[in-house]
Amino acid sequence: KAGRFDDIIKKLEDGTYEKGTILLVESMDRFGRENIDDALFTFIRFIRAGGVFAFCDLNEGERINSLGAGNVNIHQIISAMDIARGYWKRRQNWKVGSLKNQQRDLENGYLGKFTRRGKDQIIKDYPYWLSFNPDLIAPKGFSGGWWDIDEKRAEEIREVFKLMPTMGLRRTANYMAKKGMMNAKKTKLVNKGDIERLLKNKGVLGIRTESHVRKKTKTGKEFLCYPAIITQQDWDLAQLGKSNRNASRANFTNGIYHRNLFE
């Protein structure tokens, strides 16, 4: 992950990790994200801090604790870094091309590249209350399949948006948790954070918002490609309720009275 090399180097320098600790790296590709100068600088910093490298794809995992080590030379290391950098760039271009194709498909209403949600699978690249079904006939303007809706979860979401204008975030979360509403991953009852994230999810209006951060393809576009489960009016009222700190307390109370000492 980003920043992990710095973390490891600091722990070698402050003694958290013993000198001679081996960092086993699956592939030299891990250095492909940086240009050669930066990659080599990181490499040298790690060795000078007392670390030892072992790359699975370089000299069969031989340990490297110096650029002048007898079992490997600097030319091999730089060559491997250069190859890894070139491969990383090609992968980035493939990803950019894939994202551009996805945008073009969505603009044309083609949904066939989505995949069906697997059994007990929670995380997908579309809203958790939907599952793509390639066998369904799509409405006019779309092709490639359509969406199955988890009606139980959709009904809970509709109730959240109905409650928000009068109850606000915290009370809505408490109320829905008492009714047994689970978070998106189905690991625990919903809390305030879950409800807040739901209120930002335009998927309830049928809108897919471009969320990746790649500069070459980031357009900020929104694509209408899901079935809407709430109305625009419900959305607008819920946003107003979220920002209203004086939302009515009449619908729900936690039974605790707080006295303001500065009244």
Disulfide bonds with the S-S distance in Angstrom:
none
